[in-house]
Amino acid sequence: MIIALIFVTACKRSQEERLRYNPPENAIYQYEEVEIILSSGDILAGSLTFQDKGLQRSPIALLITGSSPHDRDNSSPGKPLNAYRPFRQFSHLLSSNGIAVLRLDDRGIGKSKGGNICKMNTLERAKDIEECISFIKGRHEFDSTRICLIGLSEGASIAHMIASKDTMVKAIVLLSAIGSKGSDIINYQVSNGLISAKYLPRVLRKDPNMRFLNGYNPLETIRQIHQPVLIISGKRDRRVPFSDAYILAEELGRTGNSNVSVHILQDYNHLLLKEDSVGFQTNYGKISSTKVPEEVLQIILDWIMKEI
């Protein structure tokens, strides 16, 4: 009984810790829990990290999660505290260097209230992020002309969807972004065993986001981007061909955008983690590292400090 009680107490404590997104105790920036009330009435909960610069307004990065559901750290809900939490690392890195960061739980996830992210497509998610940008523009601490969007996977598509219309977005970072038609991406994932060809028709019927992806062409909005763009892809990505990074860059160059940086990382996968010696892993739980490698962090930091 005593052992069971200790176990239950430890689990409760672990759950409480999992819901905390506070920075380390030695952080040199401020932390604020925020709630953004959407036009639908649903609420997105998130974390805002920033340095108090007095009258000087700081640039800000908005982090956009990948295919949902994810919490604000771009971690799947319910994972233990030591799970891969890339957006937590991005926030700490950038805010330690004077860049404010806003990161958010998806609809219906974590502390967000209302809605169901599993019933939304990419375009609908983009509208949520647009409302988050309006929230940023309403805060006096931040320079609304120096907003950077950082999107991972589906979040990358959302980033250039928005930046193609909002010229006040200063720069965008596309991590593991698709550059091919969505139907080609789905076929690529089928060929890698990530989606069952047998059950694909049923998935397309039931999953609104997969239906959207099937008819989506990212080049329609990427060719409208004139802001600086950083593209990072892993050469061992089984979800998106790394060559899509070159397709995006080529299209940007074709339409006159010369401020494009591309980094293809050897031995990195879709989550921008290094694979072990086994090679292409499908089970990310077996990946040895649960931290964003320093190489990735440094590329992002150096580029953002230069561009915004």
N, C-alpha and C positions, 0 to 999 in steps of 0.2 A: 504493500500500500504506500509506503514512504517513497519507494522508487517511482511508482506511478505518479504520485503527487508532484515529485520533483520534475518528472518528465512533462506533465501538463503545465506546470508553472513556467518551465523553460520554453515550451511552445508558445505560450501566451506572450512571454517577454520577447521572443523572436518575432512574433507577429507585430507587436508594437514597434519594434526596431525597424521592421521592414517598411512601415508607413512613415518613417521619418526621412526627410530629405535635406536636413540641415547640413551645412558645410562643416568641415573639420574645425575643431576648436581654435586652431591657429590661423584661420582664414583672415585675410586682410580686407575683406569686403563684407557688405551687409547682406542679410538674407530676409526675404519677405514672402510669406504665403499669400497668394492672390487667388481671387475668384473672378472669372470673366463671364458675365451674364450675356448669353447669345440672344439674338433676335427671336429665336424659337422659344426662349425661356429656360432652356437647359443651361447648365453652368459647367465651365471648364475650370478645374482647379490646377494650380501650378506653383512653381517656385521662381522667384525673381532674385537674382544675385547682382550686386552692383557696388561700386565704390562711390562714396559721397564726395563729389567734386565741387560742392558749393554751387556757385553760379555757372560753372562750366558744365554744359550738358555732355554726357558721354554717349559714344556709339553703343549699339545694342545688337545682339544676335538672337534670333528666334529659332529654336530647334524644332524640327518637324519629324515626328516618328515615322517608322516604316510601317509595313502592312500590319494592321491592327489585330488584336488589341495589345496596347502597350501603356505602361505608365510613363511618367515624365522623364524617367531615366532611360527610356527606350528598352525597358526590361519587361518581360512577360509577367503579368500579375501572379502573385503566389510563389514566385521563385524565392529561394533563400537570399539572405543578405549579401552573400558573396557571389551572386549571379553577375553576369556581364551587364554592366550599367554604363554604357558609353557616354550618354548625355550628362551623367553626373560628373564624369571626368572632363568633358568639354566645358561644362559650366565652371568648374573649379579653375581650370587652366585659363580660360578667357577672362573671367572676373578677377583673377589674381593679377592679370595684366591690363586692367582698366576697361575691359569690355563688359558691359552689362549683358546678362543672359536671361531669357525667359524660356522656360520649358514646361510642358503641360501634360497632364493625364488625358488620354483620349476620352471621348464621350462614354459615359457609363463605367469608366475604369477608375480605380483608385478613389480619390476624393471628389472626382467630378460627379455631377448630379444630373440624372435624366439622360435620355437618348440611348442609343445602342450602336456602337461603332461598327458592329458586324453587319448592320443593315444599311451602311453608307458606302457610296462609291467615292472614288478619288476626287471627283469634281465637287461633291458635297463636302468632303473634308477640307478642300481648298477654301470653301466659303467660311468655314470655321476659323481657319488661319487668317483670313482677311479681317475677321472681326477681332482677332488677337492683335493684328497690326494696328487697328483703330485704337485698341486699348493702349498700345505703346505710344502712339502719337498723342494720346491725351495725358501722358505723364510728363511733367515739366523737367524731370531729371535727365531725360534722354533726347538725343538729337534725332529727330524724325527724318533727317536727310542722310543719316548714316546707319541705316538698318541693313543687317546682313541676314539672309535666310540660309540655314544649314539643314539640308534634308538628307535622310538616309533611305535608300531604296524607294518606296512609294513616296516618301517625304521629299525626295529629290524632284520627282515629277510635279509635286505640289508647289515646290519652290519656284520652278520656272514657269508654271502656270500663272502664278501670282505676279512674278517679276515682269512677265511679258505685258502686263496691264498697268502695274504700279511702278512708275518711273522713279518714285521716291525711294524704292529699294535700291540700296547702294551697290550690293554685291551678293552673289549666291555661291554656295558650296554644295556640290552634287556628289554624294557618296553612294557608290554602287548603283548608279542611275541607269535606267534603260534608255537606249537610243534607237531601238528597233520597234516595229509595230508590236502591239501587245500580243497579238496572236502568235507572232514568232517567239516571243518570250515564253509564252505558255508551252509551245512545242519544244523549246529548249529545256524547260523544266521537266516535261514528259520524257524527253530523251535521257535525262539524268536521273530518272526514277523518283523525282520529287512529287510528281502528280501522276495518278493512274490514268492511262489512256482509256481504260474500260469505264471508269467512273467520271471522266471529264464532262460528258454531256450533262450528267446529273448535277455536277458542280456548277456548270455554267447556268443551269436553270435556277438553282437555289441561292447562289452567291452573287449578290448585286455588284460587288466590286470586281469579281472575276469576269462578269459579263461586260462591265465597263472596260476592263483591261483588254479583253478580246477585240474590242473595236477601237482601241486607243492608239494614236500615233503621236509620240512625244515630239516629233520634229515640227509639228504645227505650231507649237508655242516656243520651242527652243530657238527657232529662226527669228523670233521677235525680240530676243534678248540682246541688249546693247550694253548691259552692265558687265563688269569684270566677273569671270566665272572660274572657279576652281573645280576640277573633276578628279576624283580619286576612285580607282577601281582595283579590285584584287584579281590577280591572274588566275586564281583557283576558284573563282566564283562559279558555282553551279546553278545559281538562280538567274543570273544575268551575265551574258558573255562579256568578258573584259573588253572585247573589241568595240562594244557599244560606246565606250568612252571616246574612241576615235571618231565614231560616227557623229556624236554630238559636237565634238570639236570641229570636225570638217564642216558641218552645217553652220555652226557659228561663224567660222571663217568665210564661208560662202556668202553670208549675208553682211559681212563687213565688220564683225567683232574680232579684233585682233588681240584683245586682252583676255586670253584663255590659257590656263595652265592645266596640263594633264599629267597625272602620276599613275602609272600602272605598277602595282606593288607585287613583286614576285612572292609566291608562296602564301598570299593572303586570300581569304575567302570573302563571301558576301558581307559578313559582319565586320570585315576589316581586322580579322584576327589571323595570325599565322597558323597554318595547318601543321600537324605533327608529321612524323616521318611516314605514317600510313598513307598519307595523300588526301584525296578528296573525302572528307568526312560528311556524312549526312546528319549525324547526331552531334549537335553543337555542345551537348552536355559532356562529350568526351574530349573536347578541345582543352589542352593543358592550361592555356592562359585565359583569365577572366578579366583582364585589364586591356584597355586600348594600348597598343604598343607605342613607345615613345616616338618612333619614326612617324607614325600617323599624326600624333598630337603636334609634333614640331612643324610638319608641313602646313597643317591648318593654322596654327598660331602665326607662323611667319607670314603667310599669305594675307591673313586678315589684318594683321598689324600694318601691312603695307598698303592694303586697298581701302580700309575704312578709317 
